[in-house]
Amino acid sequence: MANNPQSPNGNQDPAGSTQMFRAFVDEGTRQPQTSTGSGGGGSRVGLIVGVIAAVVIVAAVAWLALG
C-alpha cells in the first residue's frame, strides 16, 4: 500500500480516503431532481427507440447471414 505523505508518521490513513470517497459519492446524489411529470419521458423514448433499432439491426444481420 502507498504511504500517505501528509501523515506525520508515514502510515496510510484509510479513514481519510474513505471520507474523500464518500464525499465524492454523496456529491453526485445532491444534484437537483427533475420533475416526475414529464422529466423522465425523454429517456424512456430514447430507450424504446434504441431497443427497436437494435432489433432491426439484429434482424437485418440475421436475414443477410441466412439469406
N, C-alpha and C positions, 0 to 999 in steps of 0.2 A: 504494500500500500504506500502511496505517496505521503510524504510528511507535509504538514501544514506550515508554511513559512511564518505565519502570523502567531503561531502558538509559542509561548515562552520556552517550553522545554522541547520543542521539536516534534511532539506527538501529534497525530492526526486528531482533529476534533469532529467526530461523526455527528454530534448534535448540531453543529453549525451547518454542516452540509444538509442535514435533514431539514433544518429550519429554512434554508435557502430554497430547497426543492419544494417544500410546502408553500412557501410564498409564491413561487413560480406557478404552481398548480392552482392555487387559490386566485391568482391574478386572472387566469383565463375564465374562471367561473363568475367573476364580478362584472362581466360585460352586460349591458342592459338587454333585457329580453324583448323580443318582438311581440307584437300583439297577436293573440291567438286567433283573431278573426280571419284575416287574410294574409298574415305574415308568412305562414308555412306553406301556402299554396304554390308558390313558385318552385320550391324544391321538390314538392310532390309531382308537379307536372314534369319537371326535368327528369325525375326518376322514371316515370312512366314512359317518357319518350326514349330514354336510354335503354330501357328493357325492350321496348318494341324494336328499336334499331338493332340491338344485339340479336334478337330472334330472327329478324330479317337477314342479317349478315350470316348467321349460322345456317339458315335455310338456303341461302344462295350458295354458300360454300358446299353444303351437302348436295345440292342439285348439280353443281358443277362436277363434284367428285364422282357422283353416281351416274350422271347422265352421259 
